[in-house]
């Protein structure tokens, strides 16, 4: 009779962790510390993307953020995309 031993190794999980929900303040702090790699901003203000560590995140961008936020993200090297429900286009095009 053979005995099968199962070993759980955290690094070998195949499912992605759930998205982190960032407050707008946390998001701004992460932009400034170059922790935000990508962002897709919906016309509703909902946004999602990838952190520099590979984890996904979500946040809400207030309408008052304006072009100052885009400038801030560009300076931090964030890849920015704007999206409507029908299509995706780059903000920088």
C-alpha positions in Angstrom: 0.0 0.0 0.0 1.4 3.4 -1.0 1.1 6.5 1.1 0.6 9.7 -0.7 1.7 12.9 1.0 0.4 16.2 -0.1 2.6 19.2 0.4 1.1 22.7 0.0 3.5 25.2 -1.6 2.2 28.8 -1.6 4.2 29.8 -4.7 2.6 27.1 -6.8 -1.0 28.3 -6.6 -2.5 28.6 -10.0 -5.3 31.1 -9.2 -4.6 34.8 -9.0 -5.2 36.6 -5.7 -8.3 38.8 -5.6 -7.8 42.5 -6.5 -6.8 44.9 -3.8 -9.2 47.7 -3.2 -7.3 50.9 -2.8 -8.7 54.2 -1.5 -7.9 57.2 -3.7 -5.3 58.4 -1.2 -3.6 55.0 -1.2 -3.7 55.0 -5.0 -2.0 58.4 -5.1 0.6 57.3 -2.6 1.3 54.2 -4.7 1.6 56.4 -7.9 4.1 58.6 -6.2 6.2 55.6 -5.0 6.1 54.0 -8.5 4.0 51.0 -7.2 1.3 51.5 -10.0 2.3 49.8 -13.3 -0.9 50.1 -15.3 -4.4 51.6 -15.0 -7.6 51.4 -17.0 -10.0 54.2 -16.2 -13.7 53.7 -17.0 -15.9 56.7 -17.8 -17.7 56.0 -14.5 -14.5 56.7 -12.6 -14.0 53.0 -11.7 -10.4 52.0 -12.3 -8.3 48.9 -12.2 -4.8 47.8 -13.1 -1.6 46.1 -12.0 0.8 47.0 -9.3 4.6 46.7 -9.9 4.5 43.5 -7.7 2.1 41.9 -10.2 -1.0 42.1 -8.0 -4.2 43.6 -9.4 -6.0 46.5 -7.8 -9.2 48.5 -8.1 -9.9 52.1 -7.1 -12.3 55.0 -7.9 -11.0 58.2 -9.5 -13.0 61.3 -8.5 -14.2 63.5 -11.4 -12.3 66.4 -9.8 -8.9 64.7 -10.4 -8.7 66.1 -13.9 -5.6 66.4 -16.0 -3.3 66.9 -13.0 -3.7 63.2 -12.2 -2.9 62.2 -15.7 0.3 64.3 -15.6 1.2 62.7 -12.2 0.8 59.2 -13.6 2.7 60.0 -16.7 5.7 61.3 -14.6 5.5 58.1 -12.6 5.6 55.9 -15.7 2.1 54.5 -15.4 0.7 53.0 -18.5 -2.7 54.7 -18.7 -5.8 53.5 -20.7 -9.3 54.9 -20.8 -12.2 52.6 -21.4 -15.9 52.9 -22.2 -18.2 49.9 -22.0 -17.9 49.4 -25.7 -14.2 49.9 -26.5 -10.7 50.6 -25.0 -8.5 53.4 -26.3 -5.3 54.9 -24.9 -5.5 58.2 -23.2 -2.2 59.2 -24.7 -3.2 58.7 -28.4 
